[in-house]
Amino acid sequence: MKKNIWRILTLIWCVFIFVQSHMNGIQSGNESKWFFMFINRLISQVFNSKAEFITEFLIRKTAHFVEYMILGIFLMNAVKTYERIPKKVPVAVIIGAFYAVTDEFHQYFIPGRAMSVYDMLIDSAGVLTGVIATELVCRKRLLIQKSELEKEEEKIYN
C-alpha cells in the first residue's frame, strides 16, 4: 500500500500541473491576481515603491520551481518503489524533466499562454532539487537507522 501512495500522489500532482497549465492566460492571471496584489501592497508599504513586474515575475517563476520540486519529491519516492530500476535518481530526474518539457509544449496550444524554454529549465531545476533533497533525506535516515542498530548490537555484546 505504501508503494502505491507515492505513485498515486505523483499522478495526482501531474494532473494538478496539467490543469494549471490548461488554463488560458486570463484564467491563470485571475487565479493568482489576489496574491500578486497582496505582495505588491506589502512591498509598496514596506519599501515605499512599486515593483509589480518584478514581484509577478519572481512569484511566477518561484511557483514553477516549487510546483516541480514537489513533483521531484513525489517522483523520487515513487521511483524508489520499483526495485528493478537500478539508477533511481537519474530516472526520476529524466521523467520529471520530460514532464516539464511536455507541459510547456502543452501550453503552446493554450490561448494567452506560451511555451518557454526558460520555464522548462526552471521546472527541471525544481525536479532536480526535489529528487536530490529526497535522496539526501533517505540516506540520512538510513545512516541514523544503521547507527541505532550498531548501538543496539553493542549493548547486546557488552
DSSP file (Angstrom, degrees, kcal/mol; ACC not computed):
  #  RESIDUE AA STRUCTURE BP1 BP2  ACC     N-H-->O    O-->H-N    N-H-->O    O-->H-N    TCO  KAPPA ALPHA  PHI   PSI    X-CA   Y-CA   Z-CA
    1    1 A M     >        0   0    0      0, 0.0     4,-1.6     0, 0.0     3,-0.0   0.000 360.0 360.0 360.0 -41.4    0.0    0.0    0.0
    2    2 A K  H  >  +     0   0    0      1,-0.2     4,-1.2     2,-0.2    79,-0.1   0.873 360.0  54.6 -60.2 -37.2    2.8    2.4    0.9
    3    3 A K  H  > S+     0   0    0      1,-0.2     4,-1.3     2,-0.2     3,-0.2   0.918 107.1  50.0 -61.0 -43.6    4.3    1.9   -2.6
    4    4 A N  H  > S+     0   0    0      1,-0.2     4,-2.9     2,-0.2     5,-0.2   0.803  99.5  65.6 -68.2 -28.9    1.0    2.9   -4.2
    5    5 A I  H  X S+     0   0    0     -4,-1.6     4,-2.9     1,-0.2    -1,-0.2   0.934 103.5  45.2 -60.1 -46.7    0.7    6.1   -2.2
    6    6 A W  H  X S+     0   0    0     -4,-1.2     4,-2.0    -3,-0.2    72,-0.3   0.878 114.0  49.5 -65.8 -37.2    3.7    7.7   -3.8
    7    7 A R  H  X S+     0   0    0     -4,-1.3     4,-2.1     2,-0.2    -2,-0.2   0.918 113.5  46.0 -66.6 -42.7    2.6    6.6   -7.3
    8    8 A I  H  X S+     0   0    0     -4,-2.9     4,-2.8     2,-0.2     5,-0.2   0.921 111.7  51.1 -66.3 -44.8   -0.9    7.9   -6.7
    9    9 A L  H  X S+     0   0    0     -4,-2.9     4,-2.5    -5,-0.2    -1,-0.2   0.894 109.6  51.7 -59.4 -39.7    0.4   11.2   -5.3
   10   10 A T  H  X S+     0   0    0     -4,-2.0     4,-2.3    64,-0.2    -1,-0.2   0.934 111.6  45.9 -62.7 -46.4    2.7   11.6   -8.3
   11   11 A L  H  X S+     0   0    0     -4,-2.1     4,-2.2     2,-0.2    -2,-0.2   0.917 112.7  50.1 -63.7 -43.2   -0.2   11.1  -10.7
   12   12 A I  H  X S+     0   0    0     -4,-2.8     4,-2.4     1,-0.2    -1,-0.2   0.916 111.3  49.3 -60.8 -42.9   -2.4   13.5   -8.8
   13   13 A W  H  X S+     0   0    0     -4,-2.5     4,-2.5     2,-0.2    -1,-0.2   0.885 109.0  52.3 -66.7 -37.8    0.3   16.1   -8.8
   14   14 A C  H  X S+     0   0    0     -4,-2.3     4,-2.4     2,-0.2    -1,-0.2   0.897 110.1  48.9 -63.0 -39.6    0.8   15.6  -12.6
   15   15 A V  H  X S+     0   0    0     -4,-2.2     4,-2.8     2,-0.2    -2,-0.2   0.919 109.5  52.6 -64.8 -43.1   -2.9   16.2  -13.1
   16   16 A F  H  X S+     0   0    0     -4,-2.4     4,-2.4     1,-0.2    -2,-0.2   0.931 111.0  46.6 -57.4 -47.1   -2.8   19.3  -10.9
   17   17 A I  H  X S+     0   0    0     -4,-2.5     4,-2.4     1,-0.2    -1,-0.2   0.916 112.1  51.2 -61.4 -43.5    0.1   20.7  -13.0
   18   18 A F  H  X S+     0   0    0     -4,-2.4     4,-1.6     2,-0.2    -2,-0.2   0.925 110.1  48.8 -60.4 -45.5   -1.8   19.8  -16.2
   19   19 A V  H  X S+     0   0    0     -4,-2.8     4,-0.6     1,-0.2    -1,-0.2   0.916 111.5  49.6 -62.4 -43.6   -5.0   21.6  -15.0
   20   20 A Q  H >< S+     0   0    0     -4,-2.4     3,-0.7     1,-0.2    -1,-0.2   0.899 113.4  46.7 -61.6 -40.0   -3.0   24.7  -14.1
   21   21 A S  H 3< S+     0   0    0     -4,-2.4    -1,-0.2     1,-0.2    -2,-0.2   0.735 104.1  62.5 -74.5 -22.6   -1.3   24.7  -17.5
   22   22 A H  H 3< S+     0   0    0     -4,-1.6    -1,-0.2    -5,-0.2    -2,-0.2   0.610  79.7 102.1 -81.6 -11.2   -4.6   24.2  -19.3
   23   23 A M  S << S-     0   0    0     -3,-0.7    87,-0.1    -4,-0.6    -3,-0.0  -0.500  77.9-119.1 -70.2 139.5   -6.0   27.5  -18.0
   24   24 A N     >  -     0   0    0     -2,-0.2     4,-2.7     1,-0.1     5,-0.3  -0.231  35.2 -92.7 -71.4 172.8   -5.9   30.2  -20.6
   25   25 A G  H  > S+     0   0    0     86,-2.2     4,-2.2     1,-0.2     5,-0.2   0.852 125.2  48.7 -57.1 -39.7   -3.9   33.4  -19.9
   26   26 A I  H  > S+     0   0    0      2,-0.2     4,-2.7    85,-0.2    -1,-0.2   0.935 113.0  46.6 -68.7 -46.5   -6.8   35.3  -18.5
   27   27 A Q  H  > S+     0   0    0      1,-0.2     4,-2.2     2,-0.2    -2,-0.2   0.926 113.6  49.0 -60.4 -44.9   -7.9   32.4  -16.1
   28   28 A S  H  X S+     0   0    0     -4,-2.7     4,-1.4     1,-0.2    -1,-0.2   0.912 112.8  47.6 -62.0 -43.4   -4.3   31.9  -15.0
   29   29 A G  H  X S+     0   0    0     -4,-2.2     4,-0.9    -5,-0.3    -1,-0.2   0.905 111.8  49.7 -64.2 -42.2   -3.9   35.6  -14.3
   30   30 A N  H  X S+     0   0    0     -4,-2.7     4,-0.5     1,-0.2     3,-0.3   0.861 106.3  56.7 -66.1 -34.9   -7.2   35.9  -12.4
   31   31 A E  H  < S+     0   0    0     -4,-2.2    -1,-0.2     1,-0.2     4,-0.2   0.867 118.0  31.6 -65.8 -35.7   -6.3   32.9  -10.2
   32   32 A S  H  X S+     0   0    0     -4,-1.4     4,-2.0    -5,-0.2     3,-0.3   0.431  92.9  97.3-101.7   0.7   -3.1   34.4   -9.0
   33   33 A K  H  X S+     0   0    0     -4,-0.9     4,-2.7    -3,-0.3     5,-0.2   0.895  80.4  53.2 -57.9 -45.5   -4.2   38.1   -9.1
   34   34 A W  H  X S+     0   0    0     -4,-0.5     4,-2.1     1,-0.2    -1,-0.2   0.878 109.3  49.6 -60.7 -37.7   -5.1   38.3   -5.4
   35   35 A F  H  > S+     0   0    0     -3,-0.3     4,-2.5     2,-0.2    -1,-0.2   0.919 111.2  48.3 -68.9 -43.4   -1.7   37.0   -4.4
   36   36 A F  H  X S+     0   0    0     -4,-2.0     4,-2.9     1,-0.2     5,-0.2   0.916 111.5  50.9 -61.3 -43.2    0.1   39.5   -6.6
   37   37 A M  H  X S+     0   0    0     -4,-2.7     4,-2.4     2,-0.2    -1,-0.2   0.912 110.7  49.0 -61.6 -42.7   -2.0   42.3   -5.3
   38   38 A F  H  X S+     0   0    0     -4,-2.1     4,-2.3    -5,-0.2    -2,-0.2   0.941 114.4  44.2 -61.9 -48.6   -1.2   41.3   -1.7
   39   39 A I  H  X S+     0   0    0     -4,-2.5     4,-2.8     2,-0.2     5,-0.2   0.912 114.0  50.0 -64.4 -43.5    2.5   41.1   -2.3
   40   40 A N  H  X S+     0   0    0     -4,-2.9     4,-2.6     2,-0.2    -1,-0.2   0.899 111.0  49.3 -63.6 -40.2    2.6   44.3   -4.2
   41   41 A R  H  X S+     0   0    0     -4,-2.4     4,-1.8    -5,-0.2    -1,-0.2   0.917 112.2  49.0 -63.4 -43.0    0.7   46.2   -1.5
   42   42 A L  H  X S+     0   0    0     -4,-2.3     4,-2.5     2,-0.2     5,-0.2   0.924 112.7  47.0 -62.8 -45.8    3.1   44.8    1.1
   43   43 A I  H  X S+     0   0    0     -4,-2.8     4,-3.1     1,-0.2     6,-0.5   0.915 110.6  51.9 -64.0 -43.1    6.2   45.8   -0.9
   44   44 A S  H  X S+     0   0    0     -4,-2.6     4,-0.8    -5,-0.2    -1,-0.2   0.853 113.9  44.5 -65.2 -32.2    4.8   49.3   -1.5
   45   45 A Q  H  < S+     0   0    0     -4,-1.8    -2,-0.2    -5,-0.2    -1,-0.2   0.891 119.7  40.1 -75.8 -40.8    4.1   49.8    2.2
   46   46 A V  H  < S+     0   0    0     -4,-2.5    -2,-0.2    -5,-0.2    -3,-0.2   0.927 132.0  23.1 -75.3 -45.4    7.5   48.3    3.4
   47   47 A F  H  < S-     0   0    0     -4,-3.1    -3,-0.2     2,-0.2    -2,-0.2   0.441  95.9-127.8-104.8  -1.5    9.8   49.8    0.7
   48   48 A N  S  < S+     0   0    0     -4,-0.8     2,-0.3    -5,-0.4    -4,-0.2   0.856  76.7  91.4  57.4  37.9    7.7   52.8   -0.4
   49   49 A S  S    S-     0   0    0     -6,-0.5     2,-0.4     2,-0.0    -2,-0.2  -0.970  74.4-113.5-152.5 165.9    7.9   51.8   -4.0
   50   50 A K        +     0   0    0     -2,-0.3     3,-0.1    -3,-0.1    -9,-0.1  -0.879  30.0 164.8-107.4 137.5    6.2   49.8   -6.6
   51   51 A A     >  +     0   0    0     -2,-0.4     4,-2.9   -11,-0.1     5,-0.3  -0.234  19.5 145.4-141.3  46.5    7.7   46.6   -8.1
   52   52 A E  H  > S+     0   0    0      1,-0.2     4,-2.4     2,-0.2     5,-0.2   0.894  73.8  45.7 -59.2 -45.8    4.7   45.0   -9.8
   53   53 A F  H  > S+     0   0    0      1,-0.2     4,-2.6     2,-0.2    -1,-0.2   0.935 115.2  47.5 -64.0 -44.8    6.6   43.5  -12.7
   54   54 A I  H  > S+     0   0    0      1,-0.2     4,-2.9     2,-0.2     5,-0.2   0.930 114.1  45.9 -63.5 -46.0    9.4   42.2  -10.6
   55   55 A T  H  X S+     0   0    0     -4,-2.9     4,-2.8     2,-0.2     5,-0.3   0.911 113.8  48.5 -66.8 -39.8    7.1   40.6   -8.0
   56   56 A E  H  X S+     0   0    0     -4,-2.4     4,-2.5    -5,-0.3     5,-0.2   0.939 114.1  46.8 -63.7 -45.0    4.9   39.0  -10.6
   57   57 A F  H  X S+     0   0    0     -4,-2.6     4,-2.4    -5,-0.2     5,-0.2   0.947 115.9  44.5 -59.7 -50.3    7.9   37.6  -12.4
   58   58 A L  H  X S+     0   0    0     -4,-2.9     4,-2.5     1,-0.2     5,-0.2   0.900 114.5  48.6 -63.3 -42.3    9.6   36.3   -9.2
   59   59 A I  H  X S+     0   0    0     -4,-2.8     4,-2.5    -5,-0.2    -1,-0.2   0.927 112.7  47.6 -66.2 -43.9    6.4   34.8   -7.9
   60   60 A R  H  X S+     0   0    0     -4,-2.5     4,-2.1    -5,-0.3    -2,-0.2   0.925 115.2  44.7 -63.3 -44.1    5.5   33.1  -11.1
   61   61 A K  H  X S+     0   0    0     -4,-2.4     4,-2.3    -5,-0.2    -1,-0.2   0.881 113.3  50.5 -70.2 -36.6    9.0   31.6  -11.5
   62   62 A T  H  X S+     0   0    0     -4,-2.5     4,-3.0    -5,-0.2     5,-0.3   0.896 108.9  52.8 -65.1 -39.6    9.1   30.6   -7.9
   63   63 A A  H  X S+     0   0    0     -4,-2.5     4,-2.7    -5,-0.2     5,-0.2   0.916 108.6  50.1 -62.0 -42.6    5.7   28.9   -8.3
   64   64 A H  H  X S+     0   0    0     -4,-2.1     4,-2.0     2,-0.2    -2,-0.2   0.951 113.0  46.6 -57.3 -49.6    7.1   27.0  -11.3
   65   65 A F  H  X S+     0   0    0     -4,-2.3     4,-2.0     1,-0.2    -2,-0.2   0.935 115.7  43.5 -60.2 -49.9   10.2   25.9   -9.3
   66   66 A V  H  X S+     0   0    0     -4,-3.0     4,-2.4     1,-0.2     5,-0.2   0.904 110.4  56.0 -65.9 -42.0    8.2   24.8   -6.2
   67   67 A E  H  X S+     0   0    0     -4,-2.7     4,-1.4    -5,-0.3    -1,-0.2   0.904 114.9  38.9 -55.7 -43.7    5.5   23.1   -8.2
   68   68 A Y  H  X S+     0   0    0     -4,-2.0     4,-2.3    -5,-0.2    -1,-0.2   0.735 109.0  60.5 -83.5 -23.0    8.1   20.9   -9.9
   69   69 A M  H  X S+     0   0    0     -4,-2.0     4,-2.1     2,-0.2    -2,-0.2   0.917 106.4  48.7 -65.5 -41.7   10.2   20.5   -6.7
   70   70 A I  H  X S+     0   0    0     -4,-2.4     4,-2.5     1,-0.2     5,-0.2   0.910 109.8  51.7 -61.8 -42.0    7.1   18.8   -5.2
   71   71 A L  H  X S+     0   0    0     -4,-1.4     4,-3.3    -5,-0.2    -2,-0.2   0.914 107.7  53.0 -60.0 -41.5    6.8   16.7   -8.3
   72   72 A G  H  X S+     0   0    0     -4,-2.3     4,-2.5     2,-0.2    -2,-0.2   0.887 108.9  49.1 -60.5 -40.4   10.5   15.7   -7.9
   73   73 A I  H  X S+     0   0    0     -4,-2.1     4,-2.0     2,-0.2    -2,-0.2   0.946 115.3  43.3 -63.6 -49.0    9.8   14.6   -4.3
   74   74 A F  H  X S+     0   0    0     -4,-2.5     4,-2.4     1,-0.2   -64,-0.2   0.928 114.9  50.1 -63.0 -44.8    6.8   12.5   -5.3
   75   75 A L  H  X S+     0   0    0     -4,-3.3     4,-3.3    -5,-0.2     5,-0.2   0.922 109.1  50.6 -61.0 -45.9    8.6   11.1   -8.3
   76   76 A M  H  X S+     0   0    0     -4,-2.5     4,-2.0     1,-0.2    -1,-0.2   0.924 113.0  45.8 -61.2 -43.9   11.7   10.1   -6.4
   77   77 A N  H  < S+     0   0    0     -4,-2.0     4,-0.5    -5,-0.2    -1,-0.2   0.872 114.5  48.9 -66.4 -35.5    9.6    8.3   -3.8
   78   78 A A  H >< S+     0   0    0     -4,-2.4     3,-1.1   -72,-0.3     4,-0.3   0.922 110.7  49.5 -68.5 -43.9    7.6    6.6   -6.5
   79   79 A V  H >< S+     0   0    0     -4,-3.3     3,-1.8     1,-0.3     6,-0.2   0.866 103.0  62.0 -63.8 -35.6   10.6    5.5   -8.4
   80   80 A K  T 3< S+     0   0    0     -4,-2.0    -1,-0.3     1,-0.3    -2,-0.2   0.715  92.2  66.9 -62.6 -19.4   12.1    4.1   -5.2
   81   81 A T  T <  S+     0   0    0     -3,-1.1     2,-0.8    -4,-0.5    -1,-0.3   0.640  85.5  79.7 -77.4 -12.3    9.1    1.7   -5.0
   82   82 A Y    X   -     0   0    0     -3,-1.8     3,-0.9    -4,-0.3    -1,-0.1  -0.851  61.9-170.0 -98.3 109.2   10.4   -0.1   -8.2
   83   83 A E  T 3  S+     0   0    0     -2,-0.8    -1,-0.2     1,-0.2    -2,-0.0   0.762  80.1  62.3 -70.2 -25.4   13.1   -2.5   -7.2
   84   84 A R  T 3  S+     0   0    0      2,-0.0    -1,-0.2     0, 0.0    -2,-0.0   0.612  78.5  94.6 -79.8 -11.5   14.2   -3.3  -10.8
   85   85 A I    <   -     0   0    0     -3,-0.9     3,-0.3    -6,-0.2    -3,-0.0  -0.723  57.1-169.9 -83.5 114.9   15.2    0.3  -11.6
   86   86 A P  S    S+     0   0    0      0, 0.0     2,-0.9     0, 0.0    -1,-0.2   0.943  75.1  39.1 -74.9 -47.9   19.0    0.5  -10.9
   87   87 A K     >  +     0   0    0      1,-0.2     4,-1.5     2,-0.1     5,-0.1  -0.762  67.9 171.1-107.2  87.0   19.8    4.2  -11.1
   88   88 A K  H  >  +     0   0    0     -2,-0.9     4,-2.6    -3,-0.3     5,-0.2   0.863  68.3  56.4 -70.1 -39.6   16.8    5.8   -9.4
   89   89 A V  H  > S+     0   0    0      1,-0.2     4,-2.4     2,-0.2     5,-0.2   0.958 110.8  42.4 -61.7 -52.9   18.0    9.4   -9.2
   90   90 A P  H  > S+     0   0    0      0, 0.0     4,-2.7     0, 0.0     5,-0.2   0.888 114.2  53.1 -62.1 -35.8   18.7    9.9  -12.9
   91   91 A V  H  X S+     0   0    0     -4,-1.5     4,-2.5     2,-0.2    -2,-0.2   0.938 110.7  46.0 -63.7 -46.1   15.4    8.1  -13.8
   92   92 A A  H  X S+     0   0    0     -4,-2.6     4,-2.4     1,-0.2    -1,-0.2   0.909 114.3  48.4 -63.4 -42.0   13.4   10.4  -11.6
   93   93 A V  H  X S+     0   0    0     -4,-2.4     4,-2.8    -5,-0.2     5,-0.2   0.917 112.1  48.7 -65.0 -43.1   15.1   13.5  -12.9
   94   94 A I  H  X S+     0   0    0     -4,-2.7     4,-2.5    -5,-0.2    -2,-0.2   0.921 112.3  48.0 -64.2 -44.1   14.6   12.4  -16.5
   95   95 A I  H  X S+     0   0    0     -4,-2.5     4,-2.2    -5,-0.2    -1,-0.2   0.938 114.8  46.2 -61.6 -45.8   10.9   11.6  -16.0
   96   96 A G  H  X S+     0   0    0     -4,-2.4     4,-2.0     2,-0.2    -2,-0.2   0.902 113.4  47.8 -64.5 -42.4   10.4   15.0  -14.3
   97   97 A A  H  X S+     0   0    0     -4,-2.8     4,-2.2     2,-0.2    -1,-0.2   0.889 110.9  52.2 -66.2 -38.8   12.3   17.0  -16.9
   98   98 A F  H  X S+     0   0    0     -4,-2.5     4,-2.5    -5,-0.2    -2,-0.2   0.907 108.8  50.1 -62.4 -41.2   10.4   15.2  -19.7
   99   99 A Y  H  X S+     0   0    0     -4,-2.2     4,-2.4     1,-0.2    -1,-0.2   0.892 108.3  53.4 -64.4 -38.0    7.1   16.1  -18.0
  100  100 A A  H  X S+     0   0    0     -4,-2.0     4,-2.1     2,-0.2    -2,-0.2   0.911 110.1  47.5 -61.4 -42.8    8.3   19.8  -17.7
  101  101 A V  H  X S+     0   0    0     -4,-2.2     4,-2.3     1,-0.2    -2,-0.2   0.930 113.3  46.7 -64.9 -45.9    9.0   19.8  -21.5
  102  102 A T  H  X S+     0   0    0     -4,-2.5     4,-2.3     1,-0.2    -1,-0.2   0.852 110.2  54.8 -66.9 -32.3    5.6   18.3  -22.4
  103  103 A D  H  X S+     0   0    0     -4,-2.4     4,-1.8     2,-0.2    -1,-0.2   0.925 110.0  45.3 -65.1 -44.7    3.9   20.7  -20.0
  104  104 A E  H  X S+     0   0    0     -4,-2.1     4,-1.0     2,-0.2    -2,-0.2   0.891 112.0  52.1 -67.0 -38.2    5.4   23.7  -21.8
  105  105 A F  H >X S+     0   0    0     -4,-2.3     3,-0.6     1,-0.2     4,-0.5   0.905 107.6  53.4 -61.3 -41.0    4.6   22.2  -25.2
  106  106 A H  H >< S+     0   0    0     -4,-2.3     3,-1.4     1,-0.2    -1,-0.2   0.893 103.8  56.1 -59.2 -41.6    1.0   21.8  -24.0
  107  107 A Q  H >< S+     0   0    0     -4,-1.8     3,-1.6     1,-0.3     6,-0.3   0.760  91.1  72.9 -65.7 -23.9    0.9   25.5  -23.0
  108  108 A Y  H << S+     0   0    0     -4,-1.0    -1,-0.3    -3,-0.6    -2,-0.2   0.823  99.2  47.0 -57.0 -31.5    1.9   26.4  -26.6
  109  109 A F  T << S+     0   0    0     -3,-1.4    -1,-0.3    -4,-0.5    -2,-0.2   0.402  92.3  95.1 -93.9   1.6   -1.7   25.4  -27.6
  110  110 A I  S X  S-     0   0    0     -3,-1.6     3,-2.1    -4,-0.2   -87,-0.1  -0.829  83.9-111.4 -98.3 126.9   -3.5   27.3  -24.9
  111  111 A P  T 3  S+     0   0    0      0, 0.0   -86,-2.2     0, 0.0   -85,-0.2  -0.285 101.5  13.6 -57.4 133.7   -4.7   30.8  -25.7
  112  112 A G  T 3  S+     0   0    0      1,-0.3     2,-0.3   -88,-0.2    -4,-0.1   0.472 111.2  96.9  80.8   1.6   -2.8   33.5  -23.9
  113  113 A R    <   -     0   0    0     -3,-2.1     2,-0.3    -6,-0.3    -1,-0.3  -0.755  55.2-157.9-116.6 166.6   -0.1   31.1  -22.8
  114  114 A A        -     0   0    0     -2,-0.3     2,-0.4    -3,-0.1    -6,-0.2  -0.977  22.8-112.2-143.8 155.5    3.3   30.4  -24.4
  115  115 A M        -     0   0    0     -2,-0.3     2,-0.4    -8,-0.1     3,-0.1  -0.752  37.2-168.6 -86.0 133.2    5.9   27.7  -24.4
  116  116 A S     >  -     0   0    0     -2,-0.4     4,-1.8     1,-0.1     5,-0.1  -0.973  27.3-163.0-133.2 121.5    9.1   28.8  -22.6
  117  117 A V  H  > S+     0   0    0     -2,-0.4     4,-2.1     1,-0.2     5,-0.2   0.875  98.8  58.6 -63.5 -37.0   12.5   27.2  -22.7
  118  118 A Y  H  > S+     0   0    0      1,-0.2     4,-2.3     2,-0.2    -1,-0.2   0.916 105.7  47.9 -58.6 -44.8   13.3   29.3  -19.6
  119  119 A D  H  > S+     0   0    0      1,-0.2     4,-3.1     2,-0.2     5,-0.2   0.866 107.2  56.7 -65.4 -35.5   10.3   27.7  -17.7
  120  120 A M  H  X S+     0   0    0     -4,-1.8     4,-2.5     2,-0.2    -1,-0.2   0.914 109.3  46.3 -59.8 -41.7   11.4   24.3  -18.8
  121  121 A L  H  X S+     0   0    0     -4,-2.1     4,-2.3     2,-0.2    -2,-0.2   0.907 113.3  48.0 -68.3 -42.1   14.8   24.9  -17.2
  122  122 A I  H  X S+     0   0    0     -4,-2.3     4,-2.1     2,-0.2    -2,-0.2   0.933 113.6  48.0 -62.7 -45.7   13.2   26.3  -14.0
  123  123 A D  H  X S+     0   0    0     -4,-3.1     4,-2.4     1,-0.2    -2,-0.2   0.921 112.2  48.7 -60.8 -45.0   10.9   23.3  -13.8
  124  124 A S  H  X S+     0   0    0     -4,-2.5     4,-2.7    -5,-0.2    -1,-0.2   0.874 109.4  52.5 -65.0 -37.0   13.7   20.9  -14.4
  125  125 A A  H  X S+     0   0    0     -4,-2.3     4,-2.3     2,-0.2    -1,-0.2   0.876 108.6  51.6 -64.9 -36.7   15.8   22.6  -11.7
  126  126 A G  H  X S+     0   0    0     -4,-2.1     4,-2.5     2,-0.2    -2,-0.2   0.925 110.4  47.8 -63.6 -44.9   12.8   22.2   -9.4
  127  127 A V  H  X S+     0   0    0     -4,-2.4     4,-2.8     2,-0.2     5,-0.2   0.945 111.8  50.0 -59.8 -48.8   12.6   18.5  -10.2
  128  128 A L  H  X S+     0   0    0     -4,-2.7     4,-2.7     1,-0.2     5,-0.2   0.902 111.1  49.2 -58.1 -43.3   16.3   18.0   -9.6
  129  129 A T  H  X S+     0   0    0     -4,-2.3     4,-2.6     2,-0.2    -1,-0.2   0.924 112.6  47.3 -63.2 -45.2   16.1   19.8   -6.3
  130  130 A G  H  X S+     0   0    0     -4,-2.5     4,-2.1     2,-0.2    -2,-0.2   0.901 113.8  47.6 -62.9 -42.0   13.2   17.7   -5.1
  131  131 A V  H  X S+     0   0    0     -4,-2.8     4,-2.5     2,-0.2    -2,-0.2   0.940 114.9  44.7 -65.4 -48.4   14.9   14.5   -6.2
  132  132 A I  H  X S+     0   0    0     -4,-2.7     4,-2.7    -5,-0.2     5,-0.2   0.914 112.7  51.4 -65.1 -42.2   18.2   15.3   -4.6
  133  133 A A  H  X S+     0   0    0     -4,-2.6     4,-2.3    -5,-0.2    -1,-0.2   0.919 111.6  48.0 -60.1 -42.9   16.6   16.5   -1.4
  134  134 A T  H  X S+     0   0    0     -4,-2.1     4,-2.4    -5,-0.2    -2,-0.2   0.917 111.9  49.2 -63.5 -43.6   14.5   13.3   -1.1
  135  135 A E  H  X S+     0   0    0     -4,-2.5     4,-2.5     1,-0.2    -2,-0.2   0.910 111.3  49.5 -63.0 -42.5   17.6   11.2   -1.8
  136  136 A L  H  X S+     0   0    0     -4,-2.7     4,-2.5     2,-0.2    -1,-0.2   0.908 111.3  48.9 -64.6 -41.8   19.6   13.0    0.9
  137  137 A V  H  X S+     0   0    0     -4,-2.3     4,-2.5    -5,-0.2    -2,-0.2   0.918 112.3  49.0 -63.1 -43.3   16.8   12.7    3.5
  138  138 A C  H  X S+     0   0    0     -4,-2.4     4,-2.2     2,-0.2    -2,-0.2   0.910 112.1  47.9 -64.0 -42.0   16.6    8.9    2.7
  139  139 A R  H  X S+     0   0    0     -4,-2.5     4,-2.3     2,-0.2    -1,-0.2   0.909 111.8  49.9 -65.5 -40.9   20.3    8.4    3.0
  140  140 A K  H  X S+     0   0    0     -4,-2.5     4,-2.3     1,-0.2    -2,-0.2   0.912 109.9  51.4 -62.4 -42.2   20.4   10.4    6.3
  141  141 A R  H  X S+     0   0    0     -4,-2.5     4,-2.4     1,-0.2    -1,-0.2   0.904 109.5  49.8 -61.6 -41.7   17.5    8.2    7.6
  142  142 A L  H  X S+     0   0    0     -4,-2.2     4,-2.6     2,-0.2    -1,-0.2   0.893 109.6  51.3 -64.7 -39.8   19.4    5.1    6.6
  143  143 A L  H  X S+     0   0    0     -4,-2.3     4,-2.4     2,-0.2    -2,-0.2   0.899 110.5  48.9 -63.8 -40.1   22.6    6.3    8.4
  144  144 A I  H  X S+     0   0    0     -4,-2.3     4,-2.4     2,-0.2    -2,-0.2   0.928 112.4  47.8 -64.7 -45.0   20.5    7.0   11.6
  145  145 A Q  H  X S+     0   0    0     -4,-2.4     4,-2.3     1,-0.2    -2,-0.2   0.906 112.1  49.9 -62.6 -41.4   19.0    3.6   11.4
  146  146 A K  H  X S+     0   0    0     -4,-2.6     4,-2.3     1,-0.2    -1,-0.2   0.912 110.8  49.7 -63.4 -42.4   22.3    1.9   10.9
  147  147 A S  H  X S+     0   0    0     -4,-2.4     4,-2.1     2,-0.2    -2,-0.2   0.899 110.5  49.9 -63.1 -41.9   23.8    3.9   13.8
  148  148 A E  H  X S+     0   0    0     -4,-2.4     4,-2.1     2,-0.2    -1,-0.2   0.895 110.3  50.6 -64.8 -40.0   20.9    2.8   16.1
  149  149 A L  H  X S+     0   0    0     -4,-2.3     4,-2.5     2,-0.2    -2,-0.2   0.907 109.2  50.9 -63.5 -41.6   21.4   -0.8   15.1
  150  150 A E  H  X S+     0   0    0     -4,-2.3     4,-2.2     1,-0.2    -2,-0.2   0.892 109.5  50.5 -63.3 -39.3   25.1   -0.6   15.8
  151  151 A K  H  X S+     0   0    0     -4,-2.1     4,-2.0     2,-0.2    -1,-0.2   0.901 110.6  49.3 -64.7 -40.5   24.3    0.8   19.3
  152  152 A E  H  X S+     0   0    0     -4,-2.1     4,-1.9     2,-0.2    -2,-0.2   0.905 110.7  49.8 -64.6 -42.2   21.8   -2.0   19.9
  153  153 A E  H  X S+     0   0    0     -4,-2.5     4,-2.4     1,-0.2    -2,-0.2   0.884 108.5  53.5 -64.3 -37.9   24.4   -4.6   18.9
  154  154 A E  H  X S+     0   0    0     -4,-2.2     4,-1.5     1,-0.2    -1,-0.2   0.911 107.8  50.4 -62.0 -42.6   27.0   -3.0   21.2
  155  155 A K  H  < S+     0   0    0     -4,-2.0    -1,-0.2     1,-0.2    -2,-0.2   0.891 111.6  49.0 -61.8 -39.4   24.6   -3.3   24.1
  156  156 A I  H  < S+     0   0    0     -4,-1.9    -2,-0.2     1,-0.2    -1,-0.2   0.915 115.7  41.0 -67.3 -43.9   23.9   -6.9   23.3
  157  157 A Y  H  <        0   0    0     -4,-2.4    -1,-0.2     1,-0.2    -2,-0.2   0.609 360.0 360.0 -85.1 -11.6   27.6   -7.9   23.0
  158  158 A N     <        0   0    0     -4,-1.5    -1,-0.2    -5,-0.2    -2,-0.2   0.431 360.0 360.0-101.6 360.0   28.9   -5.8   26.0
